[in-house]
């Protein structure tokens, strides 16, 4: 696999080795030994799968306490996936990185603990998978505003009206969230 560093230390784009022929393709989306050899010693405890229509924007979510690291990928459709550094001690606090993930490009995105995470579905029927390093904890879940001007995420929303959950519509700004130390 090929690991691509992002503009912020921590989040990584992971490009798996694809073995394909006229019958289809095969790749390992997770192999503990391979990831450990690449410096990612991860212990996943929960897998999640969501399906979204074009324009569904999920996030920007994080848990504090009980933070989750997430290894995310798309198996149908495509998304614009974003991680925002919400570690107050980080020189990159409030900065974001984004990557297009799709069934076609088969890229994965590692979002470590200390980051808010979200995505917008760019196609109908988009299916999004993610492995988490900690279980979901409703009492610890928080949302950062997807359109907070202090963060300034450049979402590819041309012709798309974002569809938010009630929870995400009530998300807080960067200066209001329970950020990490």
N, C-alpha and C positions, 0 to 999 in steps of 0.2 A: 504494500500500500504506500501511497505517497501522502505525506503530511505537509500541509501548506499553512504557514503561520499567518496570522492576521495582523492588522495595524495595532491591535491591543494584545499584549501578552495574555495568554490563557486560552481564549477561544481558538479552535483549530478547524480547518477544513480537511477532511479526510477523503482521499480518493482511493477506493479499493481497486485491487487488480481484478479486472473483468476477464473471464474466459468465455468466449463466445464463438459460435459458428452458425450455420444456416438453421440449426435446430433451436437456437435461443442463446441463453447466457447462464453463467454461474459466477457467483462471488461470495466470499465470506463477509458478512456484515458485522460479525463479532467473533473474535478469537482472542481469548484472554492472553495467551502466550505472545501472539503477534503484537497486540497493543502494548503489553508490558515491555517487549523488546524495543518498541518505539518510545518508551518513556511514559506510557500512560497506564499506571497501575490502578485500574478501576474495578470497583465491586458494585455490580448492579443488583438491585433488589426488587425492581418493578419495571414492567413493560407496559406502555400505553399505545393506543391506536385511535386516531380520530379521522373522521371524514368530514370534508367541508366543501361547500359550494363556492364558486368564484366570488371573491369579495369578503369572505368571512375573515375577520381579523381576530386572532386569539392572542391575548397578552396585553401587556408585557408582564409575565408572571414571575414570582419568586417566592420562596419560603424563608422566613426569618422569625424564629429560629428553625432548626432542622432543614438547612439548605439542601437543595438537590443539584447535582451535576447531571447534565442530560446529553446523551448521544442521540442525535435526531437524523431522520432521513425520510424521503418521500418514496412511496412505492406506486403511486398513481397520481398523475397531474404534476403540478409544480407550485412552489411557494417562494416568497421572499422571506427569508428567515433572519432574525435580528437578535443580537445579544448586546445588552447595555451594562457597562461596568458600574455597579452600585456599591463599590467598596470605598468608603470615605477616605481611607488611608492611601488609596491608589492615585498615582499621578494621572490616571486616565478616567477618574471618577466622572460619570455623566457622559462619557464617550460611547459610541456604538460602532459595531461592525455588522455588516449584512452580507448574505450570500444567497444566490438562487439555488435551491435544491429541487431536483425533479426526478421523475422516474427515468427520464432519458439520460441525465448526466450521472446518476447513481452516487452523487457526492453525499457525504455525511458531514455533520457539523457537531463538534464537541463544544458544549456550553458549560464551563465549570461553575462550581459554587461561587456565589458572590456576584452573579450576573442576573439581570432580569432578562427573560426570554419571551419572544413572540414571533408570530408569522402572519402573513396574509396569503390566502389561497388565490392563485392567479388563474386557476382553471376549475371548472365544475368537476365534482367527483374526486377532488384531491384527497389522497390518503396519506397520513402523516404518522410515522412510528417514532417512539422515543423510549430509550432505556434510561432509568433514573437510578442515582446512587443512594437515594433515601426514599422512603415511602411518602405518599401524599399525606399531608397534614393540613386539613381544612382550617384549623385554628391558627396556623402559621402562614397561610397563603396571603399574599398581597399582590396588588397590581399597580404598575407604573403606567401613567397615561401614554398611550401610543403616539399621541401628537404633541407631547410636551415641547414647547419651543426651546426650553433650556437644553433639551437633548438634541432636537433637530433631525430626527430620522428622516431620511429621504426614501419614503415608501413609493414603489412604482404603481401609483393608483390612477394612471390616466384612464378615464372612462370607467372607473370602479368606485362605487360608493361603499365604503367599509361598513360591514355588518358586525356589530359588537354585541356581546352578551350584556345583560343588565349589570353584572359584576364589573366587567371591563369598562362600561360606560361611566362607572363611578370611581374609576382609578384615580390615584393621587399623582401630583406633580413630583418631580425629583426632590424639591426641597421639603416635601411633606411625608415622603415614604420613610419606612423604618429601614434605613440603609445599614449595610454591614460596617463594622469598625474599620 
